Amino acid sequence: MANENGDLLRVTTSLNYGGLGVIQNVYTYQLTTILPVGDSDLGAQVAEVADDMYGEIVSDMSGDVTFEDVRVFNITQDREVGVFPWPTRTVGTGSGEAIAPGVSLLVKLGTGFIKELGRKFLGGYTEGSSGGGGWTSPALGRAASFLTHLIGFVSGSDITISLQAGIVNKSGVFHVFTNGSISGVAAYQRRRRQYRGI
């Protein structure tokens, strides 16, 4: 089927933390495309965007973290687009021991509207990226680069297709992320049902 300009997509990135649990983050994107795009082409582009984004922080993630898949659901059309492999990501490349599952680096996202905020918990980090209940300066810098992928338009290799991240409010209105920040204090990710987000 064809995905249309303006469609809203729910994208779930899945990583496995050495058999200790699944690390997932759920993103909402609005699709911008010149022409309708098929599921396989869209999935490949979304996976590229996720691959580039996580490429900013993969060196902070434990080798016990395995990149599993990227799931895409078209919210506007109420149907699954498909489940796609990570183009280049396989495992974390960080050195040192892994920190406890659930301990995460917190990315906060704003839309310019009060109480319409987003947050992403980035898990699977190593002890080499943390210290004193927080994160090292290099790790925070790499997380800031991750954040830049969530603000504004992003594309894979096909520049006729772009995505813009944001949230859907209780009234069903989509608002894009316009700003963000990185918490220097370690956060704890509460576990929820898979594919439902945090």
Backbone torsions as a table, in degrees:
resi	resn	phi	psi	omega
1	MET	NA	163.8	-177.8
2	ALA	-98.3	138.7	173.4
3	ASN	-99.3	133.7	-169.1
4	GLU	-105.4	159.5	174.8
5	ASN	-56.5	131.1	179.6
6	GLY	92.3	-9.7	179.0
7	ASP	-61.8	145.3	175.0
8	LEU	-96.5	136.2	-176.9
9	LEU	-122.0	139.1	170.4
10	ARG	-104.4	121.8	-176.2
11	VAL	-116.5	124.0	-179.7
12	THR	-114.3	118.3	175.7
13	THR	-94.1	131.3	-177.5
14	SER	-121.8	129.9	175.5
15	LEU	-130.6	148.7	178.2
16	ASN	-107.1	129.1	-176.5
17	TYR	-96.4	72.8	174.1
18	GLY	55.4	34.1	-179.2
19	GLY	79.5	-1.1	-179.1
20	LEU	-87.5	-12.2	-179.2
21	GLY	157.2	171.9	-179.9
22	VAL	-103.1	132.9	175.0
23	ILE	-101.3	116.4	179.4
24	GLN	-126.6	144.7	166.6
25	ASN	-130.6	141.6	-178.7
26	VAL	-112.9	128.6	-178.0
27	TYR	-120.1	143.8	172.9
28	THR	-110.8	126.5	179.8
29	TYR	-123.5	148.2	168.3
30	GLN	-103.0	131.8	-177.2
31	LEU	-86.4	132.1	170.3
32	THR	-118.4	121.1	-178.1
33	THR	-146.7	142.2	179.5
34	ILE	-69.8	-42.6	179.8
35	LEU	-124.1	157.0	173.7
36	PRO	-54.7	145.1	-175.4
37	VAL	-124.8	135.4	-179.7
38	GLY	-69.9	163.5	-175.6
39	ASP	-60.9	-46.4	-176.3
40	SER	-66.0	-39.3	178.3
41	ASP	-67.2	-42.6	179.1
42	LEU	-64.6	-45.5	-179.7
43	GLY	-59.0	-40.6	179.1
44	ALA	-63.8	-39.6	-179.7
45	GLN	-70.2	-41.0	178.6
46	VAL	-63.6	-43.0	178.5
47	ALA	-63.0	-37.2	176.2
48	GLU	-62.2	-44.3	179.7
49	VAL	-61.3	-45.8	178.8
50	ALA	-63.5	-41.3	-179.9
51	ASP	-60.4	-44.3	178.5
52	ASP	-65.0	-41.8	-177.3
53	MET	-64.9	-49.3	-179.9
54	TYR	-72.2	-17.9	174.5
55	GLY	-62.4	-23.0	178.7
56	GLU	-70.3	-27.2	-173.6
57	ILE	-119.5	0.1	-175.1
58	VAL	-59.7	-28.5	-179.3
59	SER	-74.7	-9.4	175.0
60	ASP	-95.8	-8.7	-173.3
61	MET	-96.6	144.1	-177.6
62	SER	-64.2	149.7	173.7
63	GLY	-65.6	-12.0	175.4
64	ASP	-77.4	-11.2	-179.7
65	VAL	-88.4	123.2	179.0
66	THR	-110.1	130.9	177.6
67	PHE	-81.0	118.1	-172.9
68	GLU	-94.6	-64.2	-177.4
69	ASP	-163.4	171.2	176.8
70	VAL	-125.2	117.9	-176.8
71	ARG	-102.8	133.6	-178.0
72	VAL	-122.3	129.6	178.1
73	PHE	-127.0	129.7	177.9
74	ASN	-86.6	105.9	-177.6
75	ILE	-66.5	-42.7	-177.5
76	THR	-60.7	-41.2	-178.4
77	GLN	-94.1	-3.1	178.7
78	ASP	53.7	55.4	178.9
79	ARG	-156.3	154.5	177.4
80	GLU	-79.4	132.2	175.2
81	VAL	-81.4	-41.3	177.4
82	GLY	153.2	176.9	176.8
83	VAL	-116.5	128.5	-169.2
84	PHE	-127.9	148.0	178.6
85	PRO	-76.9	155.5	171.6
86	TRP	-68.8	131.2	-177.6
87	PRO	-61.8	-43.6	-177.0
88	THR	-130.7	-20.1	-176.9
89	ARG	-76.0	133.8	177.9
90	THR	-125.0	-56.1	179.2
91	VAL	-140.9	162.6	174.1
92	GLY	-65.0	150.8	-177.5
93	THR	-116.0	12.5	-179.8
94	GLY	-72.1	154.9	178.1
95	SER	-103.6	155.9	179.7
96	GLY	97.0	173.2	-178.5
97	GLU	-70.9	148.3	175.6
98	ALA	-74.3	143.6	174.5
99	ILE	-81.6	170.5	-175.0
100	ALA	-59.9	140.5	176.0
101	PRO	-58.2	142.1	-179.7
102	GLY	97.0	-27.5	176.1
103	VAL	-76.8	125.8	-169.6
104	SER	-138.8	159.7	169.2
105	LEU	-90.5	129.4	-174.1
106	LEU	-100.0	125.2	174.3
107	VAL	-106.5	123.6	179.1
108	LYS	-106.0	139.8	-175.0
109	LEU	-129.3	138.6	-179.9
110	GLY	-118.8	155.6	-179.8
111	THR	-115.4	-7.3	-173.4
112	GLY	90.5	-3.5	177.7
113	PHE	-113.1	136.1	-178.7
114	ILE	-62.2	135.2	177.1
115	LYS	66.8	9.6	174.4
116	GLU	-112.0	81.6	-171.4
117	LEU	-123.7	160.4	174.9
118	GLY	-125.2	161.0	174.6
119	ARG	-152.4	146.0	178.9
120	LYS	-130.3	130.3	177.8
121	PHE	-100.5	116.2	-178.5
122	LEU	-99.5	109.5	-175.3
123	GLY	-104.8	179.1	176.4
124	GLY	83.2	16.9	-177.5
125	TYR	-74.2	164.0	178.5
126	THR	-101.9	164.9	176.5
127	GLU	-63.3	-27.4	179.7
128	GLY	-65.8	-20.0	179.4
129	SER	-99.2	-1.2	-176.4
130	SER	-126.2	167.7	177.6
131	GLY	172.0	136.7	177.0
132	GLY	63.3	31.8	179.9
133	GLY	79.5	7.9	179.9
134	GLY	-140.1	-149.3	-173.4
135	TRP	-129.1	151.0	178.8
136	THR	-70.9	159.3	179.3
137	SER	-60.0	-43.0	178.0
138	PRO	-61.6	-38.7	179.0
139	ALA	-64.8	-40.3	178.2
140	LEU	-65.7	-36.7	177.6
141	GLY	-64.7	-40.8	178.5
142	ARG	-68.6	-35.8	176.1
143	ALA	-64.8	-34.9	176.6
144	ALA	-64.3	-36.6	176.3
145	SER	-67.0	-38.1	173.9
146	PHE	-57.8	-45.0	-178.8
147	LEU	-59.1	-36.6	-178.0
148	THR	-61.6	-24.4	178.3
149	HIS	-74.1	-13.1	-177.5
150	LEU	-102.2	0.4	179.6
151	ILE	-121.3	121.8	-178.7
152	GLY	92.0	-172.1	-177.7
153	PHE	-84.5	138.0	175.2
154	VAL	-130.1	149.9	180.0
155	SER	-138.8	158.0	169.2
156	GLY	-89.0	-146.9	-178.6
157	SER	-72.4	-23.0	177.6
158	ASP	-93.3	100.8	-174.0
159	ILE	-76.3	-2.4	174.9
160	THR	-80.0	-9.4	178.7
161	ILE	-118.2	124.1	176.3
162	SER	-134.4	159.5	-177.5
163	LEU	-127.4	146.7	175.7
164	GLN	-131.9	122.8	-175.8
165	ALA	-82.5	150.5	177.4
166	GLY	-176.9	-157.7	178.4
167	ILE	-135.2	157.5	173.7
168	VAL	-103.7	123.9	-178.3
169	ASN	-80.4	-179.6	-176.3
170	LYS	-63.8	-20.2	178.2
171	SER	-90.2	1.0	179.2
172	GLY	85.1	12.7	-179.2
173	VAL	-93.7	133.2	-179.8
174	PHE	-88.9	129.7	175.5
175	HIS	-123.3	130.1	-178.1
176	VAL	-77.5	154.0	172.9
177	PHE	-75.8	130.0	-178.6
178	THR	-115.5	-13.6	-179.1
179	ASN	-157.8	169.1	179.4
180	GLY	-168.0	172.3	178.0
181	SER	-151.8	161.3	179.1
182	ILE	-113.6	129.9	177.4
183	SER	-82.2	129.3	178.3
184	GLY	-79.9	-7.2	-179.1
185	VAL	-102.4	136.3	179.2
186	ALA	-61.1	138.0	179.6
187	ALA	-112.3	167.1	178.2
188	TYR	-119.3	127.9	-177.9
189	GLN	-90.9	116.8	174.6
190	ARG	-74.9	141.4	-177.8
191	ARG	-82.3	135.4	176.8
192	ARG	-128.4	173.1	177.3
193	ARG	-60.8	143.8	-178.5
194	GLN	-61.0	144.0	176.8
195	TYR	70.5	8.8	179.6
196	ARG	-107.0	-8.5	175.3
197	GLY	86.0	-174.5	-175.0
198	ILE	-119.1	NA	NA
